[in-house]
Amino acid sequence: MLKCNFQFHYNQFNIHAQFEMTDQVLAIVGASGSGKSTVLKNIVGVLTPEYGEISFRNRILFHHQQGINIPTYQRRIALIFQNPLLFPHLNVLQNLKYAEKLVEKSQRKFELNHVVELLELDHLLKRKVNQLSGGEAQRVSIGRALLSSPDLLLLDEPLTGLDTRLKNQILPFFKTIKIQTNLPMIYVTHHLDEVSFLEAHTLTISRGYLKDI
Ligand SMILES: Nc1ncnc2c1ncn2[C@@H]1O[C@H](COP(=O)(O)OP(=O)(O)OP(=O)(O)O)[C@@H](O)[C@H]1O
């Protein structure tokens, strides 16, 4: 499904990523600073590898030798960070609709009503974003990501910064997304309990090395 074989470096730090994602949910686990976010940023296209290739369902997203580098907005990959990025001047419903409108009707994968129901956002729709708790804001950002109709969802430590109660509230939503949609997801975390809850195939990254062989 997703095939990565690339290298990237910051000044002192090298990434060597060579893996193939075949399961619906892949977890990438590693210590702080091991390169997890950097790998995701190369996949989504906000960073560009120096060498190698990235393809998803046989569509080449990046190919160094062939000079192919599909821009982020054409990759159809959504990235959710630990801090939700929402439009502060819009309410929850407007934030959701904004994402939905970016996608042509014929290309839409999820119904707004279904996402609202899935993430239990019904009672929050009229709220301004600054009136949401951290966990509620994260649910809205997950909803927005789904409504952008991605082919692949990347989650970068989406529960970090939330207290245990909120973690326990949100983690089941990822499981629901896994079960109710067939959306492929890469889930980056330090926490093995989240990985086992999601029953995800797991790869370990260590000092920039992420290999499945
Ligand atoms: N913009 C940057 N410029 C230079 N070095 C960077 C930059 N961003 C990250 N790094 C370095 O690259 C390495 C990998 O960082 P990255 O954020 O990918 O790690 P991570 O595994 O996601 O860490 P964490 O779990 O703490 O979020 C670290 O050594 C970090 O200091």
Ligand as a Chemical Component Dictionary entry (heavy atoms), coordinates in Angstrom:
data_LIG
# 
_chem_comp.id                   LIG 
_chem_comp.type                 NON-POLYMER 
_chem_comp.pdbx_formal_charge   0 
_chem_comp.three_letter_code    LIG 
# 
loop_
_chem_comp_atom.comp_id 
_chem_comp_atom.atom_id 
_chem_comp_atom.alt_atom_id 
_chem_comp_atom.type_symbol 
_chem_comp_atom.charge 
_chem_comp_atom.model_Cartn_x 
_chem_comp_atom.model_Cartn_y 
_chem_comp_atom.model_Cartn_z 
_chem_comp_atom.pdbx_ordinal 
LIG N1  N1  N 0 13.712 21.837 11.758 1  
LIG C1  C1  C 0 14.716 21.108 12.267 2  
LIG N2  N2  N 0 16.007 21.451 12.038 3  
LIG C2  C2  C 0 17.020 20.699 12.507 4  
LIG N3  N3  N 0 16.857 19.570 13.240 5  
LIG C3  C3  C 0 15.597 19.198 13.506 6  
LIG C4  C4  C 0 14.463 19.938 13.046 7  
LIG N4  N4  N 0 13.336 19.308 13.470 8  
LIG C5  C5  C 0 13.755 18.227 14.162 9  
LIG N5  N5  N 0 15.104 18.159 14.197 10 
LIG C6  C6  C 0 15.910 17.101 14.834 11 
LIG O1  O1  O 0 15.661 15.890 14.137 12 
LIG C7  C7  C 0 15.585 14.797 15.055 13 
LIG C8  C8  C 0 14.253 14.075 14.881 14 
LIG O2  O2  O 0 13.188 14.941 15.273 15 
LIG P1  P1  P 0 11.666 14.481 15.208 16 
LIG O3  O3  O 0 10.825 15.656 15.579 17 
LIG O4  O4  O 0 11.411 13.821 13.899 18 
LIG O5  O5  O 0 11.638 13.368 16.355 19 
LIG P2  P2  P 0 10.410 12.631 17.031 20 
LIG O6  O6  O 0 10.778 11.189 17.102 21 
LIG O7  O7  O 0 9.139  12.982 16.339 22 
LIG O8  O8  O 0 10.460 13.281 18.492 23 
LIG P3  P3  P 0 9.291  13.544 19.578 24 
LIG O9  O9  O 0 8.775  12.190 19.994 25 
LIG O10 O10 O 0 10.027 14.244 20.680 26 
LIG O11 O11 O 0 8.240  14.409 18.913 27 
LIG C9  C9  C 0 15.815 15.384 16.424 28 
LIG O12 O12 O 0 17.174 15.193 16.751 29 
LIG C10 C10 C 0 15.506 16.857 16.259 30 
LIG O13 O13 O 0 16.269 17.625 17.154 31 
# 
loop_
_chem_comp_bond.comp_id 
_chem_comp_bond.atom_id_1 
_chem_comp_bond.atom_id_2 
_chem_comp_bond.value_order 
_chem_comp_bond.pdbx_ordinal 
LIG N1  C1  SING 1  
LIG C1  N2  SING 2  
LIG C1  C4  DOUB 3  
LIG N2  C2  DOUB 4  
LIG C2  N3  SING 5  
LIG N3  C3  DOUB 6  
LIG C3  C4  SING 7  
LIG C3  N5  SING 8  
LIG C4  N4  SING 9  
LIG N4  C5  DOUB 10 
LIG C5  N5  SING 11 
LIG N5  C6  SING 12 
LIG C6  O1  SING 13 
LIG C6  C10 SING 14 
LIG O1  C7  SING 15 
LIG C7  C8  SING 16 
LIG C7  C9  SING 17 
LIG C8  O2  SING 18 
LIG O2  P1  SING 19 
LIG P1  O3  DOUB 20 
LIG P1  O4  SING 21 
LIG P1  O5  SING 22 
LIG O5  P2  SING 23 
LIG P2  O6  DOUB 24 
LIG P2  O7  SING 25 
LIG P2  O8  SING 26 
LIG O8  P3  SING 27 
LIG P3  O9  DOUB 28 
LIG P3  O10 SING 29 
LIG P3  O11 SING 30 
LIG C9  O12 SING 31 
LIG C9  C10 SING 32 
LIG C10 O13 SING 33 
# 
